[in-house]
Amino acid sequence: MPNITEILANESGLQYSGVEDASSKTGSYPNIGAITGVFKRGCYNKPMTITKANQRAMLGYDPENPAYAAIADALDAGLPSVQVLRIKAGVELICQNFEFASIYVRLTPVPPISLAKLLADAKNKILNVSISRDAQGPWETVNYTVNNETPAGTVSFTIQSNNEFNYVRVCAPYQVDLYAV
């Protein structure tokens, strides 16, 4: 749970000061509110119209959630509704273990992931690569470099480690097929 305070100063966390109705200071402001947040309920694929009457039913009661509190404050301040887009809290990684001891590894994407997406994620270090002597671990996260020349339909990279290993684990936000070169 993040640290939520009204005065953040040098701490890490969220600073939340409530919603202030400034319509009398700057003239009228539009009656449109929109927020993106993590909630207990609701759909992920399209925005939801949240009112005072349906807030609990649509989002799930969560007064400790800063996004939920901001919506409640906006509705209490007189906004008739708020457009809410629910997002996932985090991306779950799919980890796969492979038995081999080569520092050269090739990945092939499993549809619907494209080769271009896999290559971009590899270059941006989205993939988590680790090595171990035993299939059960312990796992050591290692750096890798994406090779410029790679066979068609694959992404090739080189593991950078001086340690001996028998197993490679690749974790990605989607499934990939992995094999030694």
N, C-alpha and C positions, 0 to 999 in steps of 0.2 A: 504494500500500500504506500503510495507516495506521501511525502510530507506536504500537508495542505495548511497554509497559514495566510494571514492577512498581510504580514510583513515578512518578506522572504530574506532580505538583506543578503548575506554571503552564503546562505545555505542552498543546498540543491533541493528542488521540489517544485510545487505549484503555488503561485500566488493568486488568490481568488478574493476579489473585493466586492462581489455581488454585481447586480445589474443596476445601473443608474438610469433613470428616466430623464433624459436631457431634452425632451421635446419642447419644454417651455423656454429653454435657453436658446435654441437654434431654430425655432419655428417647428413646424410639424415634421416628423420623420416617418418614413414608410412603416406600415404595419406588417412587415415581412421579417421573419427571423429564420435563421438556418444554422444548424450546428452538426458537426460530425463527432461521434463518440462511441465508446464501448458501453454497451448496455446488456442487461440480463435477457431481454426479449426483443423481438422485432426482426424484420426481414433485412437481408444484406443487399438485395439486388435493386432496390429502389427507395427513394426518400419516403418517409411517412409523415403525415400531417398529425401533429400532436397538439391536443387541447387540454385544458384543465380536467375535462371530463374523462379523457381516455389515457392520460399520461401513465398511470399505474398499470393499466391493462396492456398497453402497447409496449412499454419499456421495462416493466418490472420495477417494483419499489426498491430504490437504492439511494437513500439520502446522503450517503457518504461519497457517492460518485460526483466529482466536480461537474461533469457534463449534465447529469441529472439535475443537480442543484441549480445550474445556470438556466436550464429550461424552466424549472419551477419558478425561479425569480423573474424570468421574462414574462411568463404567463401571469404571475401575481402583479407585475407592473402594468398590466393591461393589454399585452399583446394577445390577440385572439387565438393565434396558433403559431407553431414553430415547425418548420420543415426539418426533419431529423434523418440523417443518414447513419445507420449503424455500421461500424467497422469491427473487424476481428481484433482481439487483444494482441495476438502475436501470430507469427507464422510457424506452423508445426513443420519440423524438418523430418524427412524420410531418410533414415540411415541404413546403409547396406554394407555388409562386411564381405571382403573378398580375400581368398587365400592365394597369395603369391608374394614374391620378394623382389619385384622389379621396381626401379624408380620411375620407369616410363609407364604411363597409364593412359588408356583411351576411354572416352565416354561416348555413348550414343544416346541421344534423347529418346524418351518413350513418348509417343503421341499422347496428348495434343501439343506437347512442348516442341518448339521448332529448334533446329540446329543453331540458328542465329541467336535465339534466346539463351540457349545453353552456353554458347561461346561468349556472349556478353556477360553472363553471370560468372563464368569462369574467370574472365579477365578482370571483373570488378570484385573478385574474391568473395562472392556470395556463397560458393561451395565451401563446406568445411571438410578438410582432408586430415585424417589422423592415421597413425601407424601403431602396431603392437606386435610383440613376439607371440602372444597367445590370443586365441579367438575371443576369449572373455575379457581381454584387456589386461592391464590398464592401457588406455589409449593416449597417445601423445599427438597433439595437434601440430601439424607441420605446414610450412610454407610450400608453395608450388609455383612453377612458372608455366604459363601456357605456351606451347610450342607453336611457332608460326607456320611450319609446314606440317600438315596433318592429312591423313587419307580422307577421301570424300565421305561425308556423312558422319564424321566423328570430331570430337574435340580431344586433343592430346595435350598432356602436361607432364612435367617432370617434378617428382617429389624432391624437396631439398632437405636432406637429413643425413647425418653421419652415423646414426644409430642403425643397428641391424633390426630387421622386421620380417615377419612372415605373413602379416595380414594388413590390409589397407581398408579403411572405412571412409566412405564418402557420404556426407549428409547434404541434402539439397531440399528446397521447398517442393520438389517433385521427384518422380522416380527416374533414374537413369540406369543404363546398362554399362557395366564397367568390365574391362579386361586388360590384361598385361600385354605390353608390346614385346 
